Amino acid sequence: MAKTGQDPVPGPEPPGLLNVNEPAERLGIHLHPDEPILELSLACSELITPRDDRRPNSYVQVSYVTPPGGFWTKHSQTEIIEATSTPLFMTTVVFTAGSRLTVNTRVKLSVWDVKDRATSTMYEIGSAMFPVKDILHADDHRLHLPLKSSEGNTVGYITILSWELSEKTPLPISRSPSPSNKRVLAVDESLFEPVSSNAKYCSLSRDVVLKALYESTTTKTYRFPTTSGSTLSVQEFMAETKLSFHIPIQLLKILIDEEKQQVVELEDLGKLTPHWEQVRKSLLDHHLHLVHEYTEALHGLQTYRGPAFKASCLKEDKRFEFVPLNLHLQRMRVQLLEEEIDNVYDIVTVGAMAAHTQGFKQGGLKKLLASHEDVYSPKGSGSGSSPGQSHSAKARDLLSSIQALKTQIMYYSESLMRSAKDLAPGDMRRALDSLTDKTRQLVTVCEDRLLDYAIHSLKAARPDYIATTPNDEGDSVTLTTGTEDDPTAKWTWEGDSFKPKSSQSSWEDTLMNVDKSLDCIIKKVDQMTQQEPPANLINRTPKKGRKTSEWSEALYPLQQTLTQCVTLLTEKVQQSLTFLLLQDTNLDCWLETPKKKRLTVYKMDQSETSESDEATSEMETSCVSSKLQELQNRRDIVFSQALSAVVAGFITKLRTSLNDENFLRQLYLVGLLVHYESLLSPHADELGMLEDMVVGINDLRNVTFKIVPASSTSTHDLLPVLTGTRTGINVRIPLPPGLYGLLPAEIRSGMLLRIQPVLFTVGINEKATLAEKFGNTSLQEIVNIENFSRLNSYYEQYMEMMPAPADVDQPHQTRLAGLLQFLQNNVHIRKSKNVEILQQSAEICRRLNGVRVTGCKSAKDRTAMSVTLEQCTVLQLEHMMAPQIFNNALDCMRSEGCRRENTMKNIGSRKYAFHSLQLMAFPKNYRPPEGTYGNVAT
């Protein structure tokens, strides 16, 4: 018999029809359509098949209809249980508020026998029907119904057991009469109470924080036996996150502003030699091109209207290249009423964080950056250079530090003037101490060798620069005067005072001017504070109309001199470091060159070239700057995708663990561990994707988080806000006041919270086999070894800073130290598809309260295998699920769980994109059940 069933035809709602939302509305509270309200567990017995020598491979299809509607709506189905006449189904049936049930809704249970799972050949054994009110009125909320064949014969029996989901107690019947005197399905009022701050489980549809982040939640439910004879109630959720587009939009705004600022800085460099003018022009063109590209991308994302995730079929769509691929939250809630257990386990799933639109013919970021040492440190290790260690990144860090010190110097100098005006010697001394400290720091920072190189390079690039032979000591260089528009120091120290200077001062003079101007202030303040304040507080009105005291009048010119010297110094630093970014020379070679030989570099810039040489130079300059722009663009794309995933994981972990004092202490003392699991194979395009991911995840080490109180509980005010630059992104996470107050004082004081991202990767498909036999798996091995070192370092910090080990209350499990030893052994041995690396590192992450992120190329097929395996492993390790049903539970989640819905959302098919030959190369526990996979587009 063929399958039947049609979707109901949309039409007006019948008069008087009531649904589960009505009680909520009478309470003045809205029940979210995704909220589960009724769960049914099914079991069959005495199933009869036409052939007595064959036991059925059965499953139950559930449909429902609400009168006076005339069409059955297919709702869900159970997993297939093979070769038994008494199947007990682990997949349960859940009705949500969006199902619009009434007590008169009729439910149909059709039992099917699958003869061939590969070809989906099946026939209907029989069916049973019942109205919802029958299960509500039945004793113990249990029904035992006969199954009738199409001929009316009894072909077995089906048992239905129901639960109310919020408390796992039998559903009560609503005693409140409705306007039409119809009873409605009761809704427990606890569903509408605010989620308590210390609740272990936070509903994705009810919690104010998570509701602002997630939407379109898919829910699946199961019941699994334990070794103690109890039953685990398991709910599986999968939700899209609004951060898929929100984070890229904010990051693009930051990148556009940064590109515009770099344009301004390049234009402010002043006159340069023809060669460097050409370099500047080329870079200006590329910065403006990036501004144009990013502005278009920003406009496209801001005007996008559609699902809150990027489907795998759009991975090469340039409009969405900054958006992470198929980003979802996978959540498992585990409850055991007898032991008062109610835990949640979250995994962020995301496709390969890579520049899919640019392709991988030349490799990924790691390989590309390695060939450009001016943006990628030549001392970088196998997993990518540490962000901030490259010369360009170091230059930006240096500039940022100097600008921050300048701001602090200006603040403390103003504070000193206010104290002088108030004739407060104590306040003056405190302000002077802070001013002295910050000014000395500024001078020390400006003695960096990289800055020294930048200063001399810029001087050498001026049109009127002339280099002379070093003196006998080899330290002095005679310099010509600068151009009139060159913002250089205008003061010099002569004798016992500062005097104006018309000629350009050297870099050493500029630093000395700052130092000496501070000495003058210190000397003057010492004289003032050693004597009593003037008896007659003579207030005078100076030329600018501001009231001041004698002390402030005396300090004012010295304070102005210091601020002018600091301003001139920072302007020179700004110009020099901006010029440093122009250069495509090998900085390491220069830094290793003795000071006497550096003039050779300067003279080369001044030498004349032929027209053909100039044309060649222009082409080479354009080519190099174009390459750098492509690299920066690629890195921005990858970083945007990685950042979106980590922000989603951070906020979810924070909200779920707000009641955990140890976690909050760990957050500000050690930082948050973020564990990325990659299933990419180190072969062909996926090798390039892995190279992109390595750099993108490393760049996350420059991301900080700050938790702030939210101005309101509206969705807009609860979304994270990004600030900063490429080299230092800060994510501000708003929390409602009631939840914000639960944070420790250290976090509420504005402390910046850091993350420690680690990446472990093992290929599991047939391409991984090719890489192992005929290719090169060295990148995979290096990544795992280096990230083990980072994970071990994090563990050592954790053990040092935290009062108790993470597994002190779990004596039945392997201790963390033992797991780390196993992991260390695994990353150092060569073993085909050693998935123990992934499983052990993931368990360590969970024990250390970390965020779990899993992905493959599209986060759809291999990711589904990994996520379901991890969920079943957690159920067995943490909750004593019976080991004999492990494989059945695994097949159950893979055949009827949320990940099948993920494939439907991405490619319009509920089949995983595998084929039989391909699966032969997969590790056994990563293979889906028959009938769930096929040759479909990815």
N, C-alpha and C positions, 0 to 999 in steps of 0.2 A: 504494500500500500504506500502510495506516495505521501510525502509531507503535505499538510494543508495549513492554512492560516493566513490571514491578511491583516494588514495594518488597518486600524479603524479610520473611517473617513472623517476628517475634521468637520465639525458642525457646531451649531449653538448648543450650549449646555442645557440639558433638560431642566424644566422648572422644578424647583424643590430639591435638586440633587445636592447632597452635602458631601464634603470631603474632609479629610483629616486636618485641613487648615482652619476649619471653622472654629474649633475650640481655641486654637491659638489666637485667632482674631478676637474672640470674645475676651481673651485674657489681655488683649492689647499688645500682643507680641507676634511677630511674623516668624513662621516656621520655614526654614530654608528648604527649597524643593529637593536638595540632595540629602536631607536629613533622613537616615533610615529609621523606620518606625515599627516594622513587623518582620520577624525572621521565622522562616519555616524550615524544619529539618525533615528529610524524606528517607524512607526505607521501604523496600519491597520484599515480598515473600511469596513463595510457591509460584514463581513465574513459570508459565507453560509455553513451550515452543512447539512448532509443528513436528520437529524431529526430537524424539525422546533422548537420542544419544548425544544431543548437543545442548550445552548450557548457554544461555544468552549473554551477549556483551551489551549490557543495558545502560540506558541513561533516561532521565526524565526531562521532558520539555514542559515548561510552565507558561500558560497563557491566561488571560483574564479578560472579562468584559463587564462593564457597569451598565445595568439597564437604565434607560431603554435602548442603549446602543446595541447594534446587531452584529458587530464584527469582533472577532477575538484578536487581542493584541498579544503577540509573542513577547514574553517578559524576560525569561532567562532559561537556562538549562543546567543540569548537573554534569559532573564528569562521567566518563564511561568507565564502568566497572566490568571487568571481563570474567567470563566463564563461571558465573554463579547465578543461582535462582533466588538468592536471598541477599541482594546488594544493600549495603548501608552506605549512603552517599555522604561524603565529607563536605562537598559543596552545599551550602544552604541557600535558600531563596530569600532575598530581601526586597521588601517593598518600601519605597521612600515616600516622602510627603508629596513629591511630584507625581506619584502614581494615581492620586485622587481616588483612593478607595472609599467605599461606603460599606455599611453592613450588608447591603444587597449585592455587592460585587461578587461575581461568580468566578471561581478559579478552576482551571482545567489542567489536570496532570496527565500527560501522555507519555507512556513508557515505550521506548523504541529499542529494538535489537539491531546492533550494528554487525553485519556479517563481514564487512571488509572496511577497516578504518582508512586504508590508503585511498580507496575509490569512493568512500562514503556510501557504500551500498548498505541499505537498512530497510527495515519495515516496522510498522507500529504493532506492538503486542496488544495493547489495550489502553484504556483511559478511564479516569474518574473525575467527577466534578463535585464541588461543594461551594456554598455561599460563605462569605467571611464570617457571618454571624454564627455559623455552626461551630467553627473552631473557637470562637470566643465563648460560646455557651457550653462547650464540651467539658467534661470532667478532665482536670489536669491539662486542658487545652490540647487534647490529643484526639485525633480521628483515625479510625481504621476502616478503610473503604475497599470494596471489591473493584478490581479492574475488569472492565467489559470490553470485549473485542467488538469489531464492527458488526459481527453477527449476533451480538448480545450475550455471548458466552462469558463465563467467569474464567479469566486466564491468570489470576493471581490477586494479590492484595497489596495495598500501599498504605503506609502509616505516616501521618503528618503530625508533627509536634511544633508548637509555636512558642515564641518568646517576645516579650517587650524588651527592646534593645538597651534602653538606658540603664535599667537596673537588673536585667536578667531574671525578672520575676514574671509570673503569668500576667497577661494583659487584662486589666479590669475593663468592665463595660461602662461606658459613659452613662451616668444617671441623669444628666441634664437633658431635658427634652428640647428638641430643636423646634424651630418655628413650624416645620411641616410635620411634627410628631414622628420624625424618623430618627432612629438612633444612629449615632456616628461612631466610628472607631475612636476609642479614647486616646488621648495624648497625655502622657505623663507630664505634670507641670514642672518636674525637675529639668525637663528639656529647655525650659525658658528661664531658669535661674542663671544669673551671671556665672561664668566659669570661674571657680575660685582660684585664687592666686597660687595655691599649692596643689592644684589638681595635676595628676600625672598625665592625664590625657587631655589634650586640647583639641576640640572639634575644629576641623578645617572650615566648616560652614558657620559655626557659632562664635568662635573666639574672635574678639575684635581685631587682634593683631594679625592672626593667620587669615582671617576673612579678607583683610586688605591685600594680602599677597596672592591668594590662591582662588581659583574658580574652576568650574566644569569638573567637579570631583566624580570619579568613578568608584563605586563601592562593590566589593565582593566579600562574601562571608563563608567561613568554614568552621567545622567542629572536628577536632582531632583527639583521640584517646591518649592518655599519658600512662607511664609505667605504674603509677599508683592507682589506676582505675578511674581517675577523674577525667573530665572532658575539657579540653581547651577551647575557648571561644575565640576565634581569630577573625579580625576584620582587616581587609586589605583595601587601601585607598590609593588612588592615583589622581593627581591634580595638576592642572596647568598653573603657571605662575605669571603674574603680571610683570614681574621683573625681567622677563625675556625681552621686553621692549623698553621698559622704564629705565633700566640701567644703561643700555646703549644710547638712548636719547640723551641722558645726562652726561655720559662720557663724551659724546660727540660735541656737546656744547663746550666742554672743557678743552677738547682738542682744537676746536675752531678758535677759541680765544687764545690758546697757546701759539697756534700758527700765526695769528694776526700779530701777537706780541713779538714773535721772532722776526716778522717783516719789519716792524718798527725798529727793532734793535739793529737789524742789518742796515737799514737806511740811515741810522744815526752814527754809523762808523766813521763818517767823514771821508776825505779823499784817500784813495788807495792807488797803488801802482796799476798799470793796465791789466796785468795778469790777474790780480786779486779783484779788480773791478769786474772782470769777466766771470770770475768765480761767484762774486756776490750777485751779479745779475742772474746767473743761472740758478742759484739757490733761491733768490727772490721769486723767480718764475715758478719753481717747484713748490715753494711754500704757498704761493697764491693758488696754484693748481690744487693743492690739498685742501685749502679753504673752500674752493669751489666744489670739490668732490664731497667733502664732509658736509657742506651746507645742503647739497642735494640729498645726500643720504639722510640727514636729519629731517628734512622736509618730508621725505618719503615715509619715515617711521612715525612722524607726528601725525600724518594724515591717514595712517593705516587703520583700517577697520576690519577686524576679523578675529580668528582664534588667537588666544594668548600664547601661542607657541609656533615655532617655525617647523613645518613638516619636512621630513627627510627628502621629499621630492623637490624641495626648494633650496637644497644645499648650495647649488651653483647659481642661484638668483642673486644678482648683484645688489638688488634693492635691499636685501636682508642680510648682507654679508657680515654686519656687526652683531647680528642677533644669534644667540646660541641655538644649536640645532636640537630640536625635540626635547627641550628642557622641561622636566616634570619632577614632582615630588612623589616618591613611592613611600608609603607609610604602612606599617603593620602594627595593629593594636592587638595585644594578647591579654585575655582575661581568664582568670580561674577563681570563681566565686568562693570555693571552699577555703582557699588560702589568701583571699583578698589581694590577689595579684592583678594589676592593671598597668601594663607597660606599653610603651610605643617605641618603635624602631624605624628610623627614617633613613632613606637613601635618596640622594639627588641623582637623577639620571640625565645625561646630556651626551649628545653626539660629539664626535671628535672636534676639539676646539682648534680649528685650522682655517686657513684662507682657501676654502674650496674654490672660490671664484677665480683665483690666480693659478690654480693647478700646482702640480708637484714635479714637473719635468726636471727642474733644476734642484729639487730637494726642498726641504722645509727650512724654517728659520735657523735652526741650529747650524746646519751646513752653510747656509747663505751668510749668516753673521760671522762665521769663522773665517771667511775670506775677506772680511772688511774689519780690520783690527781697530779702526778709528771709532767704530761704534760697538765693537765686541772685543772684550779683553782677550789678547792672545794667550793670557795665562788661564783662560776659562777651562773648566773641567768638562768631563764628558756629558754632564747633564745641563750644560749651558753655563755661561758666565754669570756670576752673581750680579744682579742688578745694582748699578751704582759703582761697579768696578771698572767699567769701560771709561775711556777718557772723556767722551762727551758727557756721560752721566756724572762723572766726577766733577767736571767743570760746572754742570748745573747745580750739583750739590754744594759746591764751593760758593757759587754765586748766591744760592739760597741762604747759606749760613751767613754770608757777609751782609746780605740785605736784612736778615733778622737781627744781626748784631747792630746794624745801623739804626734800626727802629728802636732797639732797647737803649742805645746811647742817646738818641734824641729824647726819649722818655725821661731817662734819669737826669739829663742836663736840664730839662724843664723842671723836674722835681727839685733839683738843686736851686734853681732860680726862685721857685716858690718859697722854699725854706729860707733863702736869703732875704726875700721880701718880708717874711714873717719874723725875721731876726731870731730864728730857732737854730742854735748851734748844733744840738743833738740831731735834728732832722737833716741839717746840712751834712754832717759827718756821715750819716747813713747813706744819704743820696750819693755823696762823693765816693764812698766805698764801692757802691754798685756801679757807678759810672767808671771808676778806675778799672774794676774787674772786667767789664764788658769792652772797654777800649783796649786793654791789654790783650784780651782774647782776639779782638779784631786784628791787631798788629800781628799776632802769632799766626792766625789763619792766613793772612796775606803773605806770609813767608813761604807758602807752599811752592814746591819746585814747578809744579804744573802752571801755577799762576805766573811765576817768574818767566817761564818759557812764553806764555801768552803775551806778557808785557813786551818782551823783546821782539817777538814775532810781529806784533802790531807796529812797533816803531820801524821795523825793517820794511814793512809794507807801505810806509808813507812815501809819497812821490819825491820828497826832498830829503830823504834819509841818506846820510853818508856815514859809512863805518870806517873807522881808522884802526890802525894796528894797536893791539893791546899794549899796555905799558909793561915795564920790566917785571912787575909783580904778577901780571897776567890777569888782573881782576878788573881793571878800569877800561872803559870804552868811551871814546869821545863821540858825542852825539850832536847833531845839528839842532837848531831851534825848530820847534813845531810850527804848524800853520796857525793862522790867527783864530780859526774856528775850533782848534783842538782844545777841549776842556781839560787843561792841566792845572797843576797847582800854581797859585798866584802869590803864595807866601813863602818866605824862607827865614830860617833862624840865623840871625847875625848878632853876635855879642850876647846881649841879655834880653833881646826882644825880637818880635817878628817884624819883618819889613816886606813891602810889596816887591814882587819879582816879575819882571817883564818877560824873561826868557823861560823856556820850558825846563822844568825840573826833572831830574831823574826819578825813577821809581823809588830808589832809596831815599831821596829827599822827601818824596811824598809821604812815605812811612814815618820819616823822622819828624816831619811837620806835625803829624797827628800826635806822635809821642811827646814832642816838646810842648804843644799846646795843652796837653793834659797836665804836664808838669807845672805849667804856669798856673793852672786852676788849682792844683793841689797846694802849691806854695801860697797862693792868695787865700784859700780857705783856711790853711793852717794859721796864717797871720790873723784872720778874722776871729776864728774860734778860740784863739789864745787870749783874746781880750774881751772885756765885757761889751755887750751891745751898747750903742750910743744912748746916753741918758735921754736926750731929746730925740725922739723918733721922728727925724726930719723926713717927711714925705714930700717928694718933689714930683712934678709932672714933667717927664722928659719930652723930647721932641715928638715922639710918636703918640703922646697923649696917655701913656700908661703910668699909673701910680707905682712908685717903687721906693725902696729904702736906700740908704747910702751903701749898704752891702751889695744889694742887687745892682746898683749903678756901677759899682766897682767890678763886679763879676761879669756884667753884661758883655763888654767887648771880648773878654777871654772866652766866654761861652760861645759867642758868635764865631770866633776864630776856630774853635774846636769843631763846631758843627759844619762850618764851611770846609775845613780840611777833610773831615769824614765824608762829606758829600762828594768832594772832588775825588777822593780815593775810590769811593764806590762807583762813581761814574767811569773812572779809568778801568776798574775791575770789570764793570759791565761791558765796556767796549772790548777789552782784551779777551775776555772769555767768549764773547760773541764771535770775535775774529777767529778764536781757536776752533770754533765749530765749522769755520769755512775750510779748514785745511784738510787735505787728504794725504799728508805726509805721515811717515811712521814716527809717532811721538816717542816710542820707546827708544828708537835709534837716537833721537835728538837728546833725550834725557840722559842717555848713557854717554853722550859726547862731552868731553871736557869743555869748560867754559871758553878756553882759548880758541877752540875749533868751531864754536857756534857762529862766528862771524861769516864763515864760509857759506852757511845757509842763508844768511842775510844778503851776502853779495850775489848769490845766485838769483835772488829775487830781483836784484837791481840790474842784472845783465840784459843787454839788448838781444833780441831774437829776430830772425827773419820773418817775413810775412807768412811763409809756408809753415814755419815753426809755430807762429801765433795761431794760425788756423787749426793746426793739429792740436795745439794746447786747448783751444776753445772746444773742439770736439771731445777731447778727453775729459775736460772739466764737465761738460754737459752730460757725458756718459756716466761719470762717477756720481754726480749729484742726482742724476735720474735713478741710478741704482740705489743710492741712499734713500731717496724718497720712496721707492718701491718697498724697500726693507722696512722703513718706518710705517708705511701704510699697512703692510702685512702684519707687523708687530702690533699695531693698534687694533686690527681686526681680531687677532687671536686673543689679545688681552681683554677686549670687550666681552668676548664669549666666556673666558675663564672667570672674569670678575662677576658676571651675572650669576653663574652657578655658585660661586663661593658666598656671595651676599645672600642668596636664597637659603643656603645651608646654614649660614651664621645666624640669621634672624630666627629661623625655625628652631635651631638648637637652643638659642637663648630663651625663646618663649617657652619651650617645653621644659627647660631646666631651671626656671626662675625660682623654684622652691628648693633647689639643691645648693646649699651653702658651699659645699666643697667645690662644685663646678664653678660658681661665681668667684671663689678665691683663686682657683686655678686659672680662670680667665684673665685676671689682672696680674697674677704673679708669673705665670709661665706662657700664657697665650693659648690660642685655640688650635688644636691639631686638625688639619684638613687632609684627608686621605683620598687621593685620586687613584682609582683602579682603571687601567686601560687594557682593553682586549684587542688592541690593534696588533696586526702582524708586522714585523720589521721587513716588509717586502713591498716593492713597487710603490703605488701611491700612498698606501698606508704607512710606509716608512716616512714619507714626507709629512704626513699628518702627525705622526709621533714626534718628529723633529719640531714641528710647530708647537705642539703641546708642551714639550720640555721647556721651551723658552717662555711660553705664556704662563705656565704654572710657576716658574721661577720668578717672573715679574710680580707675582702676587705677594712676594715678600716685602714689597714696598707699599703695600696697602695697610692702612690702619683703620680701626673702627672707634667710633665715639658714640656713646648712648646718651641721648638727650630727652627731656620731657616733651611730649607732644602737646601742641597747642589745642588740639581737639581730637575726637575719636573718629573723624571723618576719614574715608579711605585715602584721600589726597594727603592729609596731614600725617598719616602713619606710614607712608612710603619713604624709603631711605633717600638721603640727599648726598650727592657727591661733591667734593671740593678738592682743590689742589692742582697738581700738574701730572704729567706722565710719570715723573720720577718719584711722585709721592701722592697717591690718591688717598683721601680720607672719606670714609663712609659714615655719615651721621644717621643713627638709627633712633627714630622717635618711639617712645613707649608712653602709653596712657599714664597719667599721674599715679593711679592706684598701683600699677605694676612697677613704675619707675621707683617708687618709694621702697620697693623690696630689695633694690640693689645695694651693695655695700658702699660705704662712704667713699672708698677709693675710686670706684667707678663713677659715682655721682659727682665727684669733684672734677670730672672732665678728663680723666686719664685715658690716653690713647691705648687701645687694645690691639695686639698684634696676632697674626696667624702664622702657623708653621705648615706650609703645604708640602706634602710628600707625594711622589708618584711611583707606583709600581705597575709594571706592564708585562703581560705574557700573552702572546698570540695563541689562539686555540683553533683556528680554522685551517683549511688546506693550504693557504698562503704561508702560514707559519711553518707548515711542513716543508714547503719549497725553500723557505729561508734557512731552515735548519740543515737541509740536505745539500742545497746548491748555492745558497746565498751567504749572508753575513748577519749574525744576530748580536754583534758586538754592542750596538747601541742599546739594545734591550738589557744586556748584561750590565753595562756600565751604569745605566739609569737605576737599575735595581740595587746595585752595590752602593752607589752614592746616596740614594735616598734611604737605604737602611742606615747609613751613618747619621743622616739627619734625624731619622726616627729614633735611633738610639740616643742621640744627643738630647732630643726632647724628653725622652724617658728619664735620662739622668737628671735633667733640670727638674722634672716633675718630682722625682724621688727626693731631691734635695729641698725643694720648696714646700711640698705638701706634707701635712702631718702624718698621713697614713697611706699605705699602698692602695692602688685602685682595686685590688682583688682581695683585700683582707677579709671580706665577708663572703667569699666564694671558694670555700675549701675544696669543693668537689671538682674544681677546674684547675687546669695547668696554670701555674703562676706566670705573671708577666715576664719575669726574668727568663723562665724556661721557654716561653713562646719566642722571645727575642733571640735566644740561642738557636732555636729551630730555624727561625727566619734567616739568621746569619748563615747557617749552614746551607740553606737552600739557595740563597743568592750567590753563593760562591761555588756551587757545583753546576756542572753542565748536564741538564736533564731535559728531555723533550717535553715541551708544554707543561712546565712545572707549575701547575695552578696552585700548588700549596703556598707559593709565594703570595698569591692574591688572597687566599683564604686566611693565612696566618696574619698577614699585615692588616687585613680588615678586622679580625678579632682583636688585635692589639689596639687598633683605633677605637673600637667600641669600648674597650676596657679603660681607655684614657679619655673618655668623654669627647671623642672627636667627631667631626662631620665626615660622613661617607659620601663619596661621589663616584659613580660608576658610568662607564661609557665605552662604546665601540665606535664604528664609523658613523652610524646613524642613531644609536641608543635605542634600537628597536628589536633586533633579533638576538644577537649574542648577549646584549645587555639583559634581555628578558631571561635568558638562561642563567646568567650570573645572579641576578636579583632574586629569582625564585629559589635558587640553590642556597643563597645566603639566608633567606627567610626560613627555609626548612632547617638549615643548620642551627640557626638561633633557637628555633622551637625545640630542637633536640638537646642542644647544649644548655640552654637557659631554663627551659620549662619542661624537660623530661618527656617530650613527645615519644610515644612508643616507637622504638627503632624499627620494628617490623613493618610499620606503615610509612617509613621515610620515603621510599620510592613512589608509593601511591600518592602521598601528599605532594611530592614534587610534580608528578604528572597532573595532579588535580589543579595546582596553581598555574601550570603552564597551559593547560587546555581550557580552563574556565576562569582564569584570573584576570587581573587588570591589564597585564601585558598583551593579551590578545586584543583588547580594546585599543591599545596603543598602536598596534599594527593597522587596525582599521582606520584610526584617525590619520595615520600617515600616508597609507597607500590605498585605502579603500578595500582592503582584504583582511580577513581575520587569520590569515596564514603567515607563518614565519617564512622569511625568504631563504630557505635552505632546500637542498635536494639530497637524495639518498646517498649518492657518492660523496658529496661534500661532508655529510655527517659522519661518514666512516673515519674522517680525520679528527673529529672532535673527541675530547676526553669524554668518557662515558657519562658522567654526571651533567654534562652540558648538552645532552641530546634531548630534543623535545619528543613527546609521544607521537605515534603515527596518527596521521590525519590532521595534524596541526601545522604542517609545513608543505611547501610546494614552490614551484618556479614562478615567482611573482616579482614585479618590478620593485626596486628599492629606492 
